C-alpha cells in the first residue's frame, strides 16, 4: 500500500478517496476476494455530500455521521484505542516535531518508534 504524506495543515478529507482507492483486497471466505470493503465508517469530520457521492460511485456505503446529529454507531466508545496508540508515537521528541526533511527518514523513525512501543508491551521471559 502506498502512503501519501501531506502537511499537518491539510484537511483529512482531502486524502479520503486516495486512501479508499489504495485499500488492498479483502480476504476472508473462499472464492474470489472482494475488491473493496462494503462500508466505510467515519466520524463527523468526513461529513460532506460530494465525498459521500464519490464513495457510492466506488461501490462503498458511507456510514458517516451527520454534523449536529447523533449517529449511534458506537464509534466513540472505541476511539480512545486509536487515540492512545497515536499518543505513544508522540513520545519520542524526534517524532513530536518533524525535523526530517526526507519522507523516508521520517518513516524510518516512525517504524522504530512502533518497534519500541511493541517491545515495551511484550512480556519478559
Secondary structure, DSSP 8 states (H G I E B T S, - for coil): -------TTS-GGGGHHHHHHT---B--SSSS-BSS-SEEEE-GGG--HHHHHHHHHTT-EEEE--TTS---S-HHHHHHHHHHHHHHTTSSHHHHTT--SSHHHHHHHHHHHHHHHHHHHS---
